[in-house]
Structures are given as C-alpha cells and as structure tokens.
Amino acid sequence: MATIRRRAAAALRAGWTEQELKEYLDLKGDPNVRDAAALYGHRLKPEELPDLQAFREAARRPLEGTDAIVDGWMQLAGRPGPHRPCQDSWGRLEEEGRNGSRPQGWETVAHCGEPDCDEVTRRRDVLGHDGLPTTTLCQRCHPAMRF
C-alpha cells in the first residue's frame, strides 16, 4: 500500500488530478481482477502512466471507430463508460522502430539469439506479403509479443 501511495502522490505532483487518476485506475467492478492493489501498483509505475496531455486529449475527443464499438460492448456487459484507450501502444512501437531504440521491457525478455533478429531493437527484416522488404517485431523475443 505504501508503494501505491508513493506512486499516486508522484502522479499528482506530475500534474494529474485526482479525478483523472480515478478514471485511469477505475476497474469498474471487473471480475477478472484478482488483486486490485497489485494492478494499481502496476498502473501507477511512471513508465506505465500514459502521457498526461494525450490522456486529457483522449478524454475530450468523442469515441469513434473501434473505440466506440468496444465502449458499446463494455456498456452491454454492464460496465459504464466511456472506455478510452489510455495510451497509443502501436505509436510507441513505431517510434521505437524509427529511432532504433530498445523496446520498452527489453530487459525482462532474453534475446532469442537468431542471427536475423537485431539484439537491440528486437526486430527482423522480412519480406512482406507484397514481396517488398519490411521490418517486423520478433515473435520470439520482442517484449510486446510476449503475452
């Protein structure tokens, strides 16, 4: 609990409001959550908190596309919304690929050792479905591909 308090206090000092943290952390009675304290502790880690400006912008935008569909499903399941994506994970992955940096969480997954997999970026150069060269996440050792 002390960790959660410290992380919540750090988020408040970083500019989050109490209401924004409530929205970000709200479990909406999710029966799949076995340990709410562990989930809160994880979500409040500085590297897990979404970008505050992006979070605020997402809260102002009307839901559309897949986000609107998912929100509808969640409401049908009895979980009032709106349910918004908290961070742009694919955008972060694309940015990591563009700048050649290590992916988030790289230290938790050992490199697969395959010669065509870059040890730093955990990406492979392959031929795409169109026959053109493309870069893809390594299915064996990129942290985003570990479920």
CNS distance restraints for C-alpha pairs under 8 A (distance, minus, plus):
assign (resid   1 and name CA) (resid   5 and name CA) 6.25 0.50 0.50
assign (resid   1 and name CA) (resid  37 and name CA) 7.23 0.50 0.50
assign (resid   2 and name CA) (resid   6 and name CA) 6.11 0.50 0.50
assign (resid   3 and name CA) (resid   7 and name CA) 6.08 0.50 0.50
assign (resid   3 and name CA) (resid  41 and name CA) 6.76 0.50 0.50
assign (resid   4 and name CA) (resid   8 and name CA) 5.94 0.50 0.50
assign (resid   4 and name CA) (resid  37 and name CA) 7.62 0.50 0.50
assign (resid   4 and name CA) (resid  40 and name CA) 6.75 0.50 0.50
assign (resid   4 and name CA) (resid  41 and name CA) 5.16 0.50 0.50
assign (resid   4 and name CA) (resid  44 and name CA) 7.12 0.50 0.50
assign (resid   5 and name CA) (resid   9 and name CA) 6.00 0.50 0.50
assign (resid   6 and name CA) (resid  10 and name CA) 6.15 0.50 0.50
assign (resid   7 and name CA) (resid  11 and name CA) 6.21 0.50 0.50
assign (resid   7 and name CA) (resid  41 and name CA) 7.52 0.50 0.50
assign (resid   7 and name CA) (resid  44 and name CA) 5.63 0.50 0.50
assign (resid   7 and name CA) (resid  45 and name CA) 6.53 0.50 0.50
assign (resid   7 and name CA) (resid  46 and name CA) 7.65 0.50 0.50
assign (resid   8 and name CA) (resid  12 and name CA) 6.26 0.50 0.50
assign (resid   8 and name CA) (resid  44 and name CA) 6.47 0.50 0.50
assign (resid   9 and name CA) (resid  13 and name CA) 6.19 0.50 0.50
assign (resid  10 and name CA) (resid  14 and name CA) 6.13 0.50 0.50
assign (resid  11 and name CA) (resid  15 and name CA) 6.59 0.50 0.50
assign (resid  11 and name CA) (resid  16 and name CA) 5.67 0.50 0.50
assign (resid  11 and name CA) (resid  44 and name CA) 7.55 0.50 0.50
assign (resid  11 and name CA) (resid  46 and name CA) 7.81 0.50 0.50
assign (resid  12 and name CA) (resid  16 and name CA) 4.72 0.50 0.50
assign (resid  12 and name CA) (resid  17 and name CA) 6.06 0.50 0.50
assign (resid  12 and name CA) (resid  18 and name CA) 7.18 0.50 0.50
assign (resid  15 and name CA) (resid  52 and name CA) 7.79 0.50 0.50
assign (resid  16 and name CA) (resid  20 and name CA) 6.23 0.50 0.50
assign (resid  16 and name CA) (resid  21 and name CA) 6.64 0.50 0.50
assign (resid  16 and name CA) (resid  52 and name CA) 6.99 0.50 0.50
assign (resid  17 and name CA) (resid  21 and name CA) 6.37 0.50 0.50
assign (resid  18 and name CA) (resid  22 and name CA) 6.22 0.50 0.50
assign (resid  19 and name CA) (resid  23 and name CA) 6.29 0.50 0.50
assign (resid  20 and name CA) (resid  24 and name CA) 6.16 0.50 0.50
assign (resid  21 and name CA) (resid  25 and name CA) 5.92 0.50 0.50
assign (resid  22 and name CA) (resid  26 and name CA) 5.64 0.50 0.50
assign (resid  24 and name CA) (resid  86 and name CA) 7.35 0.50 0.50
assign (resid  25 and name CA) (resid  40 and name CA) 6.64 0.50 0.50
assign (resid  25 and name CA) (resid  43 and name CA) 7.26 0.50 0.50
assign (resid  27 and name CA) (resid  33 and name CA) 7.92 0.50 0.50
assign (resid  28 and name CA) (resid  79 and name CA) 5.97 0.50 0.50
assign (resid  28 and name CA) (resid  80 and name CA) 7.50 0.50 0.50
assign (resid  29 and name CA) (resid  79 and name CA) 7.60 0.50 0.50
assign (resid  33 and name CA) (resid  39 and name CA) 7.80 0.50 0.50
assign (resid  35 and name CA) (resid  39 and name CA) 6.40 0.50 0.50
assign (resid  36 and name CA) (resid  40 and name CA) 6.05 0.50 0.50
assign (resid  37 and name CA) (resid  41 and name CA) 6.05 0.50 0.50
assign (resid  38 and name CA) (resid  42 and name CA) 6.18 0.50 0.50
assign (resid  39 and name CA) (resid  43 and name CA) 6.08 0.50 0.50
assign (resid  40 and name CA) (resid  44 and name CA) 5.99 0.50 0.50
assign (resid  41 and name CA) (resid  45 and name CA) 6.60 0.50 0.50
assign (resid  42 and name CA) (resid  48 and name CA) 7.22 0.50 0.50
assign (resid  43 and name CA) (resid  48 and name CA) 5.58 0.50 0.50
assign (resid  43 and name CA) (resid  49 and name CA) 6.28 0.50 0.50
assign (resid  44 and name CA) (resid  48 and name CA) 6.44 0.50 0.50
assign (resid  44 and name CA) (resid  49 and name CA) 5.91 0.50 0.50
assign (resid  45 and name CA) (resid  49 and name CA) 6.32 0.50 0.50
assign (resid  50 and name CA) (resid  54 and name CA) 7.31 0.50 0.50
assign (resid  50 and name CA) (resid  55 and name CA) 6.42 0.50 0.50
assign (resid  50 and name CA) (resid  86 and name CA) 5.96 0.50 0.50
assign (resid  50 and name CA) (resid  87 and name CA) 5.28 0.50 0.50
assign (resid  51 and name CA) (resid  55 and name CA) 6.08 0.50 0.50
assign (resid  51 and name CA) (resid  87 and name CA) 7.14 0.50 0.50
assign (resid  52 and name CA) (resid  56 and name CA) 6.18 0.50 0.50
assign (resid  53 and name CA) (resid  57 and name CA) 6.09 0.50 0.50
assign (resid  54 and name CA) (resid  58 and name CA) 6.05 0.50 0.50
assign (resid  54 and name CA) (resid  87 and name CA) 7.38 0.50 0.50
assign (resid  55 and name CA) (resid  59 and name CA) 6.28 0.50 0.50
assign (resid  55 and name CA) (resid  86 and name CA) 6.13 0.50 0.50
assign (resid  55 and name CA) (resid  87 and name CA) 7.19 0.50 0.50
assign (resid  56 and name CA) (resid  60 and name CA) 6.55 0.50 0.50
assign (resid  57 and name CA) (resid  61 and name CA) 6.43 0.50 0.50
assign (resid  58 and name CA) (resid  84 and name CA) 7.08 0.50 0.50
assign (resid  58 and name CA) (resid  85 and name CA) 7.79 0.50 0.50
assign (resid  58 and name CA) (resid  86 and name CA) 7.84 0.50 0.50
assign (resid  59 and name CA) (resid  84 and name CA) 7.40 0.50 0.50
assign (resid  63 and name CA) (resid  67 and name CA) 5.79 0.50 0.50
assign (resid  63 and name CA) (resid  68 and name CA) 4.93 0.50 0.50
assign (resid  63 and name CA) (resid  84 and name CA) 7.60 0.50 0.50
assign (resid  64 and name CA) (resid  68 and name CA) 4.76 0.50 0.50
assign (resid  64 and name CA) (resid  69 and name CA) 7.78 0.50 0.50
assign (resid  65 and name CA) (resid  69 and name CA) 6.59 0.50 0.50
assign (resid  66 and name CA) (resid  70 and name CA) 6.08 0.50 0.50
assign (resid  67 and name CA) (resid  71 and name CA) 6.06 0.50 0.50
assign (resid  67 and name CA) (resid  83 and name CA) 7.52 0.50 0.50
assign (resid  67 and name CA) (resid  84 and name CA) 6.60 0.50 0.50
assign (resid  67 and name CA) (resid  85 and name CA) 7.43 0.50 0.50
assign (resid  68 and name CA) (resid  72 and name CA) 6.20 0.50 0.50
assign (resid  69 and name CA) (resid  73 and name CA) 6.35 0.50 0.50
assign (resid  70 and name CA) (resid  74 and name CA) 6.15 0.50 0.50
assign (resid  70 and name CA) (resid  83 and name CA) 7.51 0.50 0.50
assign (resid  71 and name CA) (resid  75 and name CA) 6.19 0.50 0.50
assign (resid  71 and name CA) (resid  81 and name CA) 6.39 0.50 0.50
assign (resid  71 and name CA) (resid  82 and name CA) 6.05 0.50 0.50
assign (resid  71 and name CA) (resid  83 and name CA) 5.26 0.50 0.50
assign (resid  71 and name CA) (resid  84 and name CA) 7.61 0.50 0.50
assign (resid  72 and name CA) (resid  76 and name CA) 6.20 0.50 0.50
assign (resid  73 and name CA) (resid  77 and name CA) 6.24 0.50 0.50
assign (resid  74 and name CA) (resid  78 and name CA) 6.53 0.50 0.50
assign (resid  74 and name CA) (resid  79 and name CA) 5.30 0.50 0.50
assign (resid  74 and name CA) (resid  80 and name CA) 6.92 0.50 0.50
assign (resid  74 and name CA) (resid  81 and name CA) 7.26 0.50 0.50
assign (resid  74 and name CA) (resid  83 and name CA) 7.58 0.50 0.50
assign (resid  75 and name CA) (resid  79 and name CA) 4.87 0.50 0.50
assign (resid  75 and name CA) (resid  80 and name CA) 5.01 0.50 0.50
assign (resid  75 and name CA) (resid  81 and name CA) 6.43 0.50 0.50
assign (resid  88 and name CA) (resid  92 and name CA) 6.35 0.50 0.50
assign (resid  89 and name CA) (resid  93 and name CA) 6.28 0.50 0.50
assign (resid  90 and name CA) (resid  94 and name CA) 6.14 0.50 0.50
assign (resid  91 and name CA) (resid  95 and name CA) 6.14 0.50 0.50
assign (resid  92 and name CA) (resid  96 and name CA) 6.20 0.50 0.50
assign (resid  93 and name CA) (resid  97 and name CA) 6.29 0.50 0.50
assign (resid  93 and name CA) (resid 103 and name CA) 7.35 0.50 0.50
assign (resid  94 and name CA) (resid  98 and name CA) 6.19 0.50 0.50
assign (resid  95 and name CA) (resid  99 and name CA) 6.22 0.50 0.50
assign (resid  96 and name CA) (resid 100 and name CA) 5.85 0.50 0.50
assign (resid  96 and name CA) (resid 101 and name CA) 5.29 0.50 0.50
assign (resid  96 and name CA) (resid 102 and name CA) 6.92 0.50 0.50
assign (resid  96 and name CA) (resid 103 and name CA) 6.24 0.50 0.50
assign (resid  96 and name CA) (resid 121 and name CA) 7.73 0.50 0.50
assign (resid  97 and name CA) (resid 101 and name CA) 6.84 0.50 0.50
assign (resid  97 and name CA) (resid 121 and name CA) 6.95 0.50 0.50
assign (resid 100 and name CA) (resid 120 and name CA) 7.72 0.50 0.50
assign (resid 100 and name CA) (resid 121 and name CA) 6.01 0.50 0.50
assign (resid 101 and name CA) (resid 120 and name CA) 6.91 0.50 0.50
assign (resid 101 and name CA) (resid 121 and name CA) 5.93 0.50 0.50
assign (resid 102 and name CA) (resid 106 and name CA) 6.47 0.50 0.50
assign (resid 102 and name CA) (resid 120 and name CA) 5.29 0.50 0.50
assign (resid 102 and name CA) (resid 121 and name CA) 4.90 0.50 0.50
assign (resid 102 and name CA) (resid 122 and name CA) 7.53 0.50 0.50
assign (resid 103 and name CA) (resid 120 and name CA) 7.99 0.50 0.50
assign (resid 103 and name CA) (resid 121 and name CA) 6.19 0.50 0.50
assign (resid 103 and name CA) (resid 122 and name CA) 7.41 0.50 0.50
assign (resid 103 and name CA) (resid 142 and name CA) 7.40 0.50 0.50
assign (resid 103 and name CA) (resid 143 and name CA) 7.13 0.50 0.50
assign (resid 104 and name CA) (resid 143 and name CA) 7.19 0.50 0.50
assign (resid 105 and name CA) (resid 109 and name CA) 7.29 0.50 0.50
assign (resid 105 and name CA) (resid 143 and name CA) 5.81 0.50 0.50
assign (resid 106 and name CA) (resid 110 and name CA) 7.64 0.50 0.50
assign (resid 106 and name CA) (resid 142 and name CA) 7.13 0.50 0.50
assign (resid 106 and name CA) (resid 143 and name CA) 5.93 0.50 0.50
assign (resid 108 and name CA) (resid 143 and name CA) 7.62 0.50 0.50
assign (resid 109 and name CA) (resid 141 and name CA) 6.22 0.50 0.50
assign (resid 109 and name CA) (resid 142 and name CA) 7.41 0.50 0.50
assign (resid 109 and name CA) (resid 143 and name CA) 6.25 0.50 0.50
assign (resid 110 and name CA) (resid 141 and name CA) 6.56 0.50 0.50
assign (resid 111 and name CA) (resid 119 and name CA) 6.14 0.50 0.50
assign (resid 111 and name CA) (resid 122 and name CA) 7.43 0.50 0.50
assign (resid 111 and name CA) (resid 141 and name CA) 5.55 0.50 0.50
assign (resid 112 and name CA) (resid 117 and name CA) 7.68 0.50 0.50
assign (resid 112 and name CA) (resid 140 and name CA) 6.25 0.50 0.50
assign (resid 112 and name CA) (resid 141 and name CA) 5.50 0.50 0.50
assign (resid 113 and name CA) (resid 117 and name CA) 7.22 0.50 0.50
assign (resid 113 and name CA) (resid 119 and name CA) 7.67 0.50 0.50
assign (resid 116 and name CA) (resid 124 and name CA) 5.84 0.50 0.50
assign (resid 116 and name CA) (resid 125 and name CA) 7.09 0.50 0.50
assign (resid 117 and name CA) (resid 122 and name CA) 5.90 0.50 0.50
assign (resid 117 and name CA) (resid 123 and name CA) 5.56 0.50 0.50
assign (resid 117 and name CA) (resid 124 and name CA) 4.79 0.50 0.50
assign (resid 117 and name CA) (resid 125 and name CA) 7.77 0.50 0.50
assign (resid 117 and name CA) (resid 138 and name CA) 6.67 0.50 0.50
assign (resid 118 and name CA) (resid 122 and name CA) 5.07 0.50 0.50
assign (resid 118 and name CA) (resid 123 and name CA) 5.55 0.50 0.50
assign (resid 118 and name CA) (resid 124 and name CA) 6.46 0.50 0.50
assign (resid 119 and name CA) (resid 123 and name CA) 7.93 0.50 0.50
assign (resid 122 and name CA) (resid 137 and name CA) 6.36 0.50 0.50
assign (resid 122 and name CA) (resid 138 and name CA) 5.65 0.50 0.50
assign (resid 122 and name CA) (resid 141 and name CA) 6.49 0.50 0.50
assign (resid 122 and name CA) (resid 142 and name CA) 5.18 0.50 0.50
assign (resid 123 and name CA) (resid 135 and name CA) 6.44 0.50 0.50
assign (resid 123 and name CA) (resid 136 and name CA) 5.50 0.50 0.50
assign (resid 123 and name CA) (resid 137 and name CA) 4.49 0.50 0.50
assign (resid 123 and name CA) (resid 138 and name CA) 4.98 0.50 0.50
assign (resid 123 and name CA) (resid 142 and name CA) 7.24 0.50 0.50
assign (resid 124 and name CA) (resid 135 and name CA) 5.54 0.50 0.50
assign (resid 124 and name CA) (resid 136 and name CA) 5.40 0.50 0.50
assign (resid 124 and name CA) (resid 137 and name CA) 6.28 0.50 0.50
assign (resid 124 and name CA) (resid 138 and name CA) 5.83 0.50 0.50
assign (resid 125 and name CA) (resid 133 and name CA) 6.73 0.50 0.50
assign (resid 125 and name CA) (resid 134 and name CA) 5.69 0.50 0.50
assign (resid 125 and name CA) (resid 135 and name CA) 4.46 0.50 0.50
assign (resid 125 and name CA) (resid 136 and name CA) 6.45 0.50 0.50
assign (resid 126 and name CA) (resid 133 and name CA) 5.65 0.50 0.50
assign (resid 126 and name CA) (resid 134 and name CA) 5.48 0.50 0.50
assign (resid 126 and name CA) (resid 135 and name CA) 6.04 0.50 0.50
assign (resid 126 and name CA) (resid 136 and name CA) 7.06 0.50 0.50
assign (resid 127 and name CA) (resid 131 and name CA) 5.39 0.50 0.50
assign (resid 127 and name CA) (resid 132 and name CA) 5.35 0.50 0.50
assign (resid 127 and name CA) (resid 133 and name CA) 4.43 0.50 0.50
assign (resid 127 and name CA) (resid 134 and name CA) 5.84 0.50 0.50
assign (resid 128 and name CA) (resid 132 and name CA) 5.40 0.50 0.50
assign (resid 128 and name CA) (resid 133 and name CA) 5.89 0.50 0.50
assign (resid 128 and name CA) (resid 134 and name CA) 5.76 0.50 0.50
assign (resid 137 and name CA) (resid 142 and name CA) 6.09 0.50 0.50
assign (resid 137 and name CA) (resid 145 and name CA) 7.54 0.50 0.50
assign (resid 138 and name CA) (resid 142 and name CA) 5.24 0.50 0.50
assign (resid 138 and name CA) (resid 145 and name CA) 7.52 0.50 0.50
assign (resid 139 and name CA) (resid 145 and name CA) 5.75 0.50 0.50
assign (resid 139 and name CA) (resid 146 and name CA) 7.96 0.50 0.50
assign (resid 140 and name CA) (resid 145 and name CA) 7.33 0.50 0.50
assign (resid 140 and name CA) (resid 146 and name CA) 7.80 0.50 0.50
assign (resid 141 and name CA) (resid 145 and name CA) 7.25 0.50 0.50
assign (resid 141 and name CA) (resid 146 and name CA) 7.44 0.50 0.50
assign (resid 142 and name CA) (resid 146 and name CA) 7.00 0.50 0.50
